[in-house]
Amino acid sequence: MDIKKHRKDSLRSLTNEIGVYALCDLDRNPMYIGQSKDGIRTRVSRHITSARSDVIANRQLDIWEIYEVWAWPVEEKRNID
């Protein structure tokens, strides 16, 4: 099993809509739940590359443990008059 390839494919399949995401380990257990205001794929990419990711920088999460990502896009908040 090529974990790096699986993770790359998983990232490629993510939406770039805003929403909530979960970074999961090999056993499919969520290790980190986050939300994105600038697109799920963009935010998860920053986690994986350690670029501007506090959870990685503070060593709360090891990027090598991430196997797959689950995502739940949400509609943008609308102003209702």
C-alpha positions as YAML, in Angstrom:
chain: A
units: angstrom
residues:
- id: 1
  name: MET
  ca: [0.00, 0.00, 0.00]
- id: 2
  name: ASP
  ca: [1.40, 3.38, -1.02]
- id: 3
  name: ILE
  ca: [0.19, 5.76, 1.66]
- id: 4
  name: LYS
  ca: [1.71, 8.86, 0.02]
- id: 5
  name: LYS
  ca: [-0.10, 8.12, -3.25]
- id: 6
  name: HIS
  ca: [-3.38, 7.44, -1.45]
- id: 7
  name: ARG
  ca: [-3.07, 10.69, 0.50]
- id: 8
  name: LYS
  ca: [-2.25, 12.65, -2.68]
- id: 9
  name: ASP
  ca: [-5.26, 11.14, -4.48]
- id: 10
  name: SER
  ca: [-7.47, 11.89, -1.48]
- id: 11
  name: LEU
  ca: [-6.32, 15.51, -1.45]
- id: 12
  name: ARG
  ca: [-6.92, 15.87, -5.19]
- id: 13
  name: SER
  ca: [-10.51, 14.67, -4.79]
- id: 14
  name: LEU
  ca: [-11.36, 17.27, -2.12]
- id: 15
  name: THR
  ca: [-13.64, 20.17, -2.91]
- id: 16
  name: ASN
  ca: [-12.43, 23.72, -2.63]
- id: 17
  name: GLU
  ca: [-15.71, 24.88, -1.13]
- id: 18
  name: ILE
  ca: [-15.80, 26.12, 2.45]
- id: 19
  name: GLY
  ca: [-16.70, 23.59, 5.11]
- id: 20
  name: VAL
  ca: [-15.54, 21.15, 7.76]
- id: 21
  name: TYR
  ca: [-12.91, 18.44, 7.36]
- id: 22
  name: ALA
  ca: [-11.37, 15.59, 9.34]
- id: 23
  name: LEU
  ca: [-7.79, 14.35, 9.04]
- id: 24
  name: CYS
  ca: [-7.86, 10.59, 9.65]
- id: 25
  name: ASP
  ca: [-5.24, 7.98, 10.43]
- id: 26
  name: LEU
  ca: [-4.73, 4.57, 8.82]
- id: 27
  name: ASP
  ca: [-7.46, 3.07, 11.01]
- id: 28
  name: ARG
  ca: [-9.83, 5.78, 9.71]
- id: 29
  name: ASN
  ca: [-10.01, 7.44, 13.12]
- id: 30
  name: PRO
  ca: [-10.30, 11.24, 13.00]
- id: 31
  name: MET
  ca: [-7.19, 12.82, 14.51]
- id: 32
  name: TYR
  ca: [-8.06, 16.44, 13.80]
- id: 33
  name: ILE
  ca: [-11.29, 18.24, 12.89]
- id: 34
  name: GLY
  ca: [-11.07, 21.66, 11.31]
- id: 35
  name: GLN
  ca: [-13.04, 24.20, 9.37]
- id: 36
  name: SER
  ca: [-12.06, 26.17, 6.32]
- id: 37
  name: LYS
  ca: [-13.13, 29.60, 5.22]
- id: 38
  name: ASP
  ca: [-10.94, 29.60, 2.11]
- id: 39
  name: GLY
  ca: [-11.61, 26.15, 0.67]
- id: 40
  name: ILE
  ca: [-11.18, 22.69, 2.16]
- id: 41
  name: ARG
  ca: [-8.53, 21.54, -0.35]
- id: 42
  name: THR
  ca: [-6.49, 24.71, 0.20]
- id: 43
  name: ARG
  ca: [-6.59, 24.40, 3.99]
- id: 44
  name: VAL
  ca: [-5.77, 20.69, 4.08]
- id: 45
  name: SER
  ca: [-2.89, 21.28, 1.66]
- id: 46
  name: ARG
  ca: [-1.45, 23.79, 4.09]
- id: 47
  name: HIS
  ca: [-1.71, 21.23, 6.90]
- id: 48
  name: ILE
  ca: [0.08, 18.57, 4.87]
- id: 49
  name: THR
  ca: [2.84, 20.89, 3.67]
- id: 50
  name: SER
  ca: [3.17, 22.46, 7.14]
- id: 51
  name: ALA
  ca: [2.75, 25.88, 5.58]
- id: 52
  name: ARG
  ca: [0.96, 28.11, 8.09]
- id: 53
  name: SER
  ca: [-0.53, 25.27, 10.08]
- id: 54
  name: ASP
  ca: [-0.46, 25.85, 13.84]
- id: 55
  name: VAL
  ca: [-1.53, 22.29, 14.58]
- id: 56
  name: ILE
  ca: [1.56, 21.01, 12.73]
- id: 57
  name: ALA
  ca: [3.93, 23.72, 13.97]
- id: 58
  name: ASN
  ca: [2.95, 23.06, 17.59]
- id: 59
  name: ARG
  ca: [3.53, 19.33, 17.04]
- id: 60
  name: GLN
  ca: [-0.05, 18.46, 17.95]
- id: 61
  name: LEU
  ca: [-0.33, 16.39, 14.78]
- id: 62
  name: ASP
  ca: [2.23, 14.38, 12.83]
- id: 63
  name: ILE
  ca: [1.56, 14.75, 9.09]
- id: 64
  name: TRP
  ca: [2.93, 11.25, 8.46]
- id: 65
  name: GLU
  ca: [0.00, 9.79, 10.41]
- id: 66
  name: ILE
  ca: [-2.59, 11.33, 8.05]
- id: 67
  name: TYR
  ca: [-3.99, 8.68, 5.71]
- id: 68
  name: GLU
  ca: [-7.17, 10.23, 4.38]
- id: 69
  name: VAL
  ca: [-9.33, 13.30, 4.67]
- id: 70
  name: TRP
  ca: [-13.10, 13.49, 5.04]
- id: 71
  name: ALA
  ca: [-14.87, 16.68, 4.04]
- id: 72
  name: TRP
  ca: [-18.30, 18.19, 4.50]
- id: 73
  name: PRO
  ca: [-18.83, 21.32, 2.38]
- id: 74
  name: VAL
  ca: [-21.39, 23.81, 3.61]
- id: 75
  name: GLU
  ca: [-23.26, 26.57, 1.88]
- id: 76
  name: GLU
  ca: [-21.94, 30.03, 2.44]
- id: 77
  name: LYS
  ca: [-23.78, 32.01, 5.06]
- id: 78
  name: ARG
  ca: [-26.29, 34.25, 3.39]
- id: 79
  name: ASN
  ca: [-27.63, 37.54, 4.67]
- id: 80
  name: ILE
  ca: [-31.38, 37.25, 5.03]
- id: 81
  name: ASP
  ca: [-33.31, 40.51, 5.24]
...
